[in-house]
Amino acid sequence: MLGTACRAVLAVVVAALLLAVSACGDGRGPAMVSTANPHASTAAIEILRRGGSAIDAAIAAQLVLGLVEPQSSGLGGGAFLLHWDAGSETVEAYDGRETAPAAARPDLFLKPDGTPMPFMEAVVGGRAVGVPGLVAMLAMAHRDHGVLDWASLFEPAIELAETGFTVSPRLHAMISAMDRLAEDPAARAYFYADTGPGVSPLPVGHRLRNPAYARTLRIIAEQGPEGFYHGEIAEAIVAAVTGHANPGAMTLEDLAGYEAKKREPVCRPYRGYRVCGMPPPSSGGLTTAMILGLLEPFALPAMRPGSPTTVHLISEASRLAYADRARYMADSDFVTVPVEVLTDPRYIADRARLIHPGRSMGVAEAGRLDWQTAPAKEMSRASTTHLAIVDGRGNAVSLTSSIEGPFGAHVMAAGFLLNNQLTDFSFVPERNGMAVANAVAGGKRPRSSMAPTLVFAPDGGLFAALGSPGGSRIIAYVAQTLVGLIDWGLPMQEAIDLPRHVNRNGVTELEAGTTLAGHADALRALGHEVEIRPLTSGLHGIRLTAGGMDGGADRRREGVVMTFAE
């Protein structure tokens, strides 16, 4: 055992070493961020420069995204987050999905005659607004992994809201594409210029300020999530929801009772790697894992990226996984979701045998399991945002957040837009006498497709963090990018740049203006019904290699990768 003198000397040596490490930057290495907007990436880098964690940087970036990319995400919506703690080598899944108000019933989106409402009739107004979960989830993640003071993370977004930012071509185009956004007085005043007898979308280059959003952020910064779920912000949300011509049933009690949750991530092997995603109520992680498992018997690494054969195989695997998604996946707090069965190697192997390299199976049927649920029809619009961050300590965040469709429910409150996430529920609560797993219920979380993903190399180290917006196409975008990274060894940007193709158990969609469009006839010859259309993914990701990190931001949107090294 060490004597007193030796222990004293050792203590001095340890203290000196710690001081030296601190002087050299706390032992931190380079950091990288990839978000959907330059302002958000800049805010994240600033937080990292101050010594913040990946979680700290993600919070700052998300608050800015809610300002500069309001059509996609914000305080009025929800999110899913995966966090990698490099010190403890653990993955945690944070669920900030919106919930249905307690008074919501299964017939929420049925007309008096029992038929489903037209989609946009359901979207616009308070009916489709779920209780927002983003703020509670960010606060939970910060309590677990934050380093900087909570209030300091709000400073970049507050400053930008007060000084203003210029309207980008993308934001202008999104406003211009909306038919009913101007029906809401607050949205009309914020997003449009008064042109006399009418209004016109704010022009590109217009400096847009949002003092109401700045005030909301100051309240949450000072009071924490209590300032959002109680008091004047909560009152503004409820007034907007219940006071609309298409009202919802949200109450102050619904907001006060909201709880973010930590859940067990879905982690499954793929060609020696470990791919981790979100569990239910998101279908993203589970469906992605199924697609990859179904592809594993096929020699994709030896095939050419984007060939008719690879498009065919990925499409057929997607058909099978999306079929099971439609029947079995929903909020696991309300229905039993057979996660272990759906990812069991024997089940996956049986399903993979249905894939024929030379012909399409057409519309796939869900696997036969001992679960009495009926499939749900997909009704959603593509929006959402994603960010990926790796800090200098090796911690990582993969965060996908959303207000559902572009501009959510087209209703503003306290400077931000409210979500229309309840339209992610099935409009029809039962089919053929069987309940639909994703039917509406009070307090239930609608099924999501968000798929924030973390990938680990065969040696157990972090390999990649990625995700995408895109509605129910998110799963296909992420799965295809993972194939690019793992099977074909592509750098992150090249994997993100791959021409997109999607099959959600129906039409095979090929991205217009790409080489894939030239494969339409070859795929039709295999039995595919083909549609050529824009596929605006919004992938953002970071890859770690022996030579360092490389990041990617989807050129189809306006994202940017930034790095910081001490």
TAQUIDA-V888164 format. One record per residue. N is the residue number from 1. RES is the residue in three letters. D_CENTER is the distance of its C-alpha to the mean C-alpha in Angstrom with 2 decimals. Layout:
BEGIN
{{N | RES | D_CENTER} {N | RES | D_CENTER}}
END
This chain:
BEGIN
{{1 | MET | 54.02} {2 | LEU | 53.60} {3 | GLY | 56.26} {4 | THR | 55.69} {5 | ALA | 56.48} {6 | CYS | 54.12} {7 | ARG | 51.28} {8 | ALA | 51.97} {9 | VAL | 51.92} {10 | LEU | 48.71} {11 | ALA | 47.08} {12 | VAL | 48.12} {13 | VAL | 46.78} {14 | VAL | 43.37} {15 | ALA | 43.20} {16 | ALA | 44.11} {17 | LEU | 41.45} {18 | LEU | 38.77} {19 | LEU | 40.07} {20 | ALA | 40.01} {21 | VAL | 36.40} {22 | SER | 35.48} {23 | ALA | 37.52} {24 | CYS | 35.71} {25 | GLY | 32.28} {26 | ASP | 31.58} {27 | GLY | 31.24} {28 | ARG | 27.94} {29 | GLY | 27.06} {30 | PRO | 25.01} {31 | ALA | 21.45} {32 | MET | 18.79} {33 | VAL | 15.76} {34 | SER | 13.64} {35 | THR | 11.82} {36 | ALA | 11.77} {37 | ASN | 15.10} {38 | PRO | 18.33} {39 | HIS | 18.84} {40 | ALA | 15.67} {41 | SER | 16.62} {42 | THR | 20.14} {43 | ALA | 19.31} {44 | ALA | 17.55} {45 | ILE | 20.60} {46 | GLU | 22.96} {47 | ILE | 21.66} {48 | LEU | 22.00} {49 | ARG | 25.43} {50 | ARG | 26.44} {51 | GLY | 25.78} {52 | GLY | 22.43} {53 | SER | 20.08} {54 | ALA | 16.65} {55 | ILE | 15.44} {56 | ASP | 17.78} {57 | ALA | 16.57} {58 | ALA | 12.86} {59 | ILE | 14.14} {60 | ALA | 16.39} {61 | ALA | 13.96} {62 | GLN | 11.53} {63 | LEU | 14.77} {64 | VAL | 15.90} {65 | LEU | 12.87} {66 | GLY | 13.58} {67 | LEU | 17.04} {68 | VAL | 16.99} {69 | GLU | 14.03} {70 | PRO | 14.65} {71 | GLN | 13.92} {72 | SER | 10.13} {73 | SER | 9.38} {74 | GLY | 11.92} {75 | LEU | 14.12} {76 | GLY | 14.54} {77 | GLY | 11.13} {78 | GLY | 8.93} {79 | ALA | 6.17} {80 | PHE | 6.07} {81 | LEU | 7.89} {82 | LEU | 10.26} {83 | HIS | 13.50} {84 | TRP | 16.48} {85 | ASP | 19.79} {86 | ALA | 22.22} {87 | GLY | 25.21} {88 | SER | 24.82} {89 | GLU | 22.90} {90 | THR | 20.47} {91 | VAL | 16.83} {92 | GLU | 15.39} {93 | ALA | 12.43} {94 | TYR | 11.71} {95 | ASP | 10.90} {96 | GLY | 10.63} {97 | ARG | 10.22} {98 | GLU | 12.86} {99 | THR | 16.22} {100 | ALA | 18.93} {101 | PRO | 22.02} {102 | ALA | 24.81} {103 | ALA | 26.91} {104 | ALA | 24.54} {105 | ARG | 26.32} {106 | PRO | 25.61} {107 | ASP | 27.31} {108 | LEU | 25.04} {109 | PHE | 24.48} {110 | LEU | 27.91} {111 | LYS | 30.80} {112 | PRO | 34.20} {113 | ASP | 35.33} {114 | GLY | 32.53} {115 | THR | 30.69} {116 | PRO | 27.02} {117 | MET | 26.48} {118 | PRO | 25.59} {119 | PHE | 21.86} {120 | MET | 22.15} {121 | GLU | 24.81} {122 | ALA | 22.39} {123 | VAL | 19.59} {124 | VAL | 21.77} {125 | GLY | 23.00} {126 | GLY | 22.60} {127 | ARG | 22.64} {128 | ALA | 18.93} {129 | VAL | 17.79} {130 | GLY | 16.35} {131 | VAL | 17.11} {132 | PRO | 14.48} {133 | GLY | 13.05} {134 | LEU | 11.41} {135 | VAL | 14.89} {136 | ALA | 16.08} {137 | MET | 13.27} {138 | LEU | 13.74} {139 | ALA | 17.43} {140 | MET | 17.39} {141 | ALA | 15.76} {142 | HIS | 18.27} {143 | ARG | 21.11} {144 | ASP | 20.42} {145 | HIS | 19.79} {146 | GLY | 20.58} {147 | VAL | 23.68} {148 | LEU | 24.31} {149 | ASP | 25.25} {150 | TRP | 22.52} {151 | ALA | 24.24} {152 | SER | 24.45} {153 | LEU | 20.69} {154 | PHE | 20.99} {155 | GLU | 23.78} {156 | PRO | 22.08} {157 | ALA | 20.22} {158 | ILE | 23.44} {159 | GLU | 25.60} {160 | LEU | 23.58} {161 | ALA | 23.50} {162 | GLU | 27.24} {163 | THR | 28.34} {164 | GLY | 26.06} {165 | PHE | 24.17} {166 | THR | 25.10} {167 | VAL | 23.46} {168 | SER | 22.04} {169 | PRO | 22.90} {170 | ARG | 19.35} {171 | LEU | 19.22} {172 | HIS | 22.76} {173 | ALA | 22.03} {174 | MET | 19.17} {175 | ILE | 21.61} {176 | SER | 24.36} {177 | ALA | 22.59} {178 | MET | 22.26} {179 | ASP | 25.29} {180 | ARG | 24.97} {181 | LEU | 23.15} {182 | ALA | 26.61} {183 | GLU | 27.71} {184 | ASP | 26.22} {185 | PRO | 28.77} {186 | ALA | 26.46} {187 | ALA | 24.07} {188 | ARG | 27.24} {189 | ALA | 28.71} {190 | TYR | 25.68} {191 | PHE | 24.45} {192 | TYR | 27.87} {193 | ALA | 31.29} {194 | ASP | 34.37} {195 | THR | 36.51} {196 | GLY | 39.37} {197 | PRO | 39.34} {198 | GLY | 35.58} {199 | VAL | 32.46} {200 | SER | 30.65} {201 | PRO | 27.16} {202 | LEU | 27.24} {203 | PRO | 28.46} {204 | VAL | 26.94} {205 | GLY | 28.11} {206 | HIS | 28.54} {207 | ARG | 28.03} {208 | LEU | 25.75} {209 | ARG | 26.21} {210 | ASN | 24.61} {211 | PRO | 27.00} {212 | ALA | 25.65} {213 | TYR | 22.20} {214 | ALA | 24.18} {215 | ARG | 26.19} {216 | THR | 23.23} {217 | LEU | 21.83} {218 | ARG | 25.36} {219 | ILE | 25.65} {220 | ILE | 22.52} {221 | ALA | 23.59} {222 | GLU | 27.02} {223 | GLN | 26.40} {224 | GLY | 23.07} {225 | PRO | 20.88} {226 | GLU | 24.23} {227 | GLY | 24.55} {228 | PHE | 21.52} {229 | TYR | 22.23} {230 | HIS | 25.98} {231 | GLY | 28.29} {232 | GLU | 28.10} {233 | ILE | 24.33} {234 | ALA | 24.08} {235 | GLU | 27.19} {236 | ALA | 25.84} {237 | ILE | 22.75} {238 | VAL | 25.09} {239 | ALA | 27.61} {240 | ALA | 25.21} {241 | VAL | 23.94} {242 | THR | 27.43} {243 | GLY | 29.35} {244 | HIS | 27.78} {245 | ALA | 29.88} {246 | ASN | 27.24} {247 | PRO | 26.85} {248 | GLY | 24.63} {249 | ALA | 25.99} {250 | MET | 24.00} {251 | THR | 26.32} {252 | LEU | 26.58} {253 | GLU | 26.83} {254 | ASP | 23.43} {255 | LEU | 21.91} {256 | ALA | 24.26} {257 | GLY | 23.44} {258 | TYR | 19.65} {259 | GLU | 18.64} {260 | ALA | 15.53} {261 | LYS | 15.89} {262 | LYS | 15.95} {263 | ARG | 15.77} {264 | GLU | 17.02} {265 | PRO | 14.58} {266 | VAL | 15.33} {267 | CYS | 17.21} {268 | ARG | 19.40} {269 | PRO | 21.73} {270 | TYR | 21.73} {271 | ARG | 24.84} {272 | GLY | 25.46} {273 | TYR | 21.99} {274 | ARG | 19.76} {275 | VAL | 16.15} {276 | CYS | 14.02} {277 | GLY | 10.84} {278 | MET | 9.76} {279 | PRO | 12.69} {280 | PRO | 13.29} {281 | PRO | 12.53} {282 | SER | 9.54} {283 | SER | 11.33} {284 | GLY | 8.98} {285 | GLY | 10.92} {286 | LEU | 14.17} {287 | THR | 14.31} {288 | THR | 13.47} {289 | ALA | 16.18} {290 | MET | 18.51} {291 | ILE | 18.30} {292 | LEU | 19.15} {293 | GLY | 21.87} {294 | LEU | 23.36} {295 | LEU | 23.62} {296 | GLU | 25.29} {297 | PRO | 28.80} {298 | PHE | 28.74} {299 | ALA | 29.79} {300 | LEU | 26.86} {301 | PRO | 27.72} {302 | ALA | 31.06} {303 | MET | 29.72} {304 | ARG | 29.04} {305 | PRO | 25.46} {306 | GLY | 25.04} {307 | SER | 28.29} {308 | PRO | 28.94} {309 | THR | 29.22} {310 | THR | 25.80} {311 | VAL | 24.18} {312 | HIS | 26.28} {313 | LEU | 25.46} {314 | ILE | 21.67} {315 | SER | 21.97} {316 | GLU | 24.24} {317 | ALA | 22.09} {318 | SER | 19.13} {319 | ARG | 21.58} {320 | LEU | 22.49} {321 | ALA | 19.08} {322 | TYR | 17.84} {323 | ALA | 21.19} {324 | ASP | 20.71} {325 | ARG | 17.20} {326 | ALA | 18.86} {327 | ARG | 21.65} {328 | TYR | 20.61} {329 | MET | 17.01} {330 | ALA | 16.31} {331 | ASP | 16.38} {332 | SER | 18.53} {333 | ASP | 20.16} {334 | PHE | 21.83} {335 | VAL | 22.37} {336 | THR | 23.11} {337 | VAL | 20.52} {338 | PRO | 22.49} {339 | VAL | 20.07} {340 | GLU | 23.05} {341 | VAL | 24.89} {342 | LEU | 22.17} {343 | THR | 21.76} {344 | ASP | 25.49} {345 | PRO | 27.04} {346 | ARG | 29.84} {347 | TYR | 27.69} {348 | ILE | 25.59} {349 | ALA | 28.91} {350 | ASP | 30.40} {351 | ARG | 27.58} {352 | ALA | 27.64} {353 | ARG | 31.34} {354 | LEU | 30.46} {355 | ILE | 29.17} {356 | HIS | 32.15} {357 | PRO | 32.11} {358 | GLY | 34.42} {359 | ARG | 33.17} {360 | SER | 30.20} {361 | MET | 30.09} {362 | GLY | 28.94} {363 | VAL | 26.88} {364 | ALA | 26.25} {365 | GLU | 27.07} {366 | ALA | 25.13} {367 | GLY | 26.81} {368 | ARG | 29.56} {369 | LEU | 28.74} {370 | ASP | 30.48} {371 | TRP | 27.88} {372 | GLN | 29.12} {373 | THR | 26.16} {374 | ALA | 25.88} {375 | PRO | 23.20} {376 | ALA | 21.10} {377 | LYS | 20.82} {378 | GLU | 17.46} {379 | MET | 17.28} {380 | SER | 14.26} {381 | ARG | 13.71} {382 | ALA | 11.33} {383 | SER | 9.59} {384 | THR | 6.32} {385 | THR | 5.95} {386 | HIS | 5.38} {387 | LEU | 8.35} {388 | ALA | 10.62} {389 | ILE | 13.86} {390 | VAL | 16.98} {391 | ASP | 19.77} {392 | GLY | 23.49} {393 | ARG | 23.90} {394 | GLY | 21.61} {395 | ASN | 18.83} {396 | ALA | 15.25} {397 | VAL | 11.79} {398 | SER | 8.48} {399 | LEU | 5.90} {400 | THR | 2.31} {401 | SER | 4.42} {402 | SER | 6.47} {403 | ILE | 10.13} {404 | GLU | 9.95} {405 | GLY | 12.64} {406 | PRO | 14.00} {407 | PHE | 15.58} {408 | GLY | 14.60} {409 | ALA | 17.91} {410 | HIS | 19.91} {411 | VAL | 21.17} {412 | MET | 21.37} {413 | ALA | 22.48} {414 | ALA | 23.45} {415 | GLY | 22.05} {416 | PHE | 18.47} {417 | LEU | 17.11} {418 | LEU | 16.47} {419 | ASN | 13.86} {420 | ASN | 15.05} {421 | GLN | 12.79} {422 | LEU | 16.03} {423 | THR | 16.46} {424 | ASP | 13.91} {425 | PHE | 16.96} {426 | SER | 19.78} {427 | PHE | 22.32} {428 | VAL | 25.08} {429 | PRO | 25.45} {430 | GLU | 27.80} {431 | ARG | 29.12} {432 | ASN | 32.52} {433 | GLY | 33.20} {434 | MET | 30.19} {435 | ALA | 27.36} {436 | VAL | 23.86} {437 | ALA | 21.51} {438 | ASN | 18.82} {439 | ALA | 21.49} {440 | VAL | 21.26} {441 | ALA | 22.75} {442 | GLY | 23.19} {443 | GLY | 20.87} {444 | LYS | 18.67} {445 | ARG | 14.88} {446 | PRO | 13.92} {447 | ARG | 12.50} {448 | SER | 8.87} {449 | SER | 7.81} {450 | MET | 4.21} {451 | ALA | 5.78} {452 | PRO | 5.77} {453 | THR | 9.49} {454 | LEU | 12.77} {455 | VAL | 15.97} {456 | PHE | 19.49} {457 | ALA | 22.67} {458 | PRO | 25.75} {459 | ASP | 27.25} {460 | GLY | 24.46} {461 | GLY | 23.22} {462 | LEU | 19.70} {463 | PHE | 19.27} {464 | ALA | 15.79} {465 | ALA | 12.31} {466 | LEU | 9.79} {467 | GLY | 6.66} {468 | SER | 6.23} {469 | PRO | 5.91} {470 | GLY | 8.81} {471 | GLY | 9.14} {472 | SER | 10.84} {473 | ARG | 11.56} {474 | ILE | 8.27} {475 | ILE | 10.26} {476 | ALA | 13.26} {477 | TYR | 11.94} {478 | VAL | 10.76} {479 | ALA | 14.00} {480 | GLN | 16.13} {481 | THR | 15.08} {482 | LEU | 15.85} {483 | VAL | 19.14} {484 | GLY | 19.84} {485 | LEU | 19.42} {486 | ILE | 21.25} {487 | ASP | 23.66} {488 | TRP | 24.61} {489 | GLY | 24.22} {490 | LEU | 22.69} {491 | PRO | 21.69} {492 | MET | 18.03} {493 | GLN | 18.81} {494 | GLU | 20.86} {495 | ALA | 18.32} {496 | ILE | 15.83} {497 | ASP | 18.87} {498 | LEU | 19.79} {499 | PRO | 20.53} {500 | ARG | 18.00} {501 | HIS | 19.11} {502 | VAL | 17.56} {503 | ASN | 19.30} {504 | ARG | 17.98} {505 | ASN | 21.44} {506 | GLY | 23.34} {507 | VAL | 23.79} {508 | THR | 23.01} {509 | GLU | 21.33} {510 | LEU | 22.35} {511 | GLU | 21.16} {512 | ALA | 23.98} {513 | GLY | 25.93} {514 | THR | 25.27} {515 | THR | 27.54} {516 | LEU | 25.80} {517 | ALA | 27.36} {518 | GLY | 30.67} {519 | HIS | 29.95} {520 | ALA | 29.86} {521 | ASP | 33.46} {522 | ALA | 33.17} {523 | LEU | 30.28} {524 | ARG | 32.22} {525 | ALA | 35.13} {526 | LEU | 33.08} {527 | GLY | 32.45} {528 | HIS | 29.05} {529 | GLU | 28.60} {530 | VAL | 27.05} {531 | GLU | 25.44} {532 | ILE | 24.97} {533 | ARG | 22.43} {534 | PRO | 20.00} {535 | LEU | 16.65} {536 | THR | 14.59} {537 | SER | 11.77} {538 | GLY | 10.12} {539 | LEU | 10.02} {540 | HIS | 10.61} {541 | GLY | 12.33} {542 | ILE | 15.44} {543 | ARG | 18.19} {544 | LEU | 21.06} {545 | THR | 24.50} {546 | ALA | 28.06} {547 | GLY | 28.56} {548 | GLY | 25.68} {549 | MET | 22.10} {550 | ASP | 20.89} {551 | GLY | 17.73} {552 | GLY | 16.28} {553 | ALA | 14.72} {554 | ASP | 14.43} {555 | ARG | 17.75} {556 | ARG | 16.67} {557 | ARG | 15.18} {558 | GLU | 16.52} {559 | GLY | 14.79} {560 | VAL | 17.07} {561 | VAL | 17.65} {562 | MET | 20.02} {563 | THR | 22.03} {564 | PHE | 24.27} {565 | ALA | 27.23} {566 | GLU | 29.83}}
END
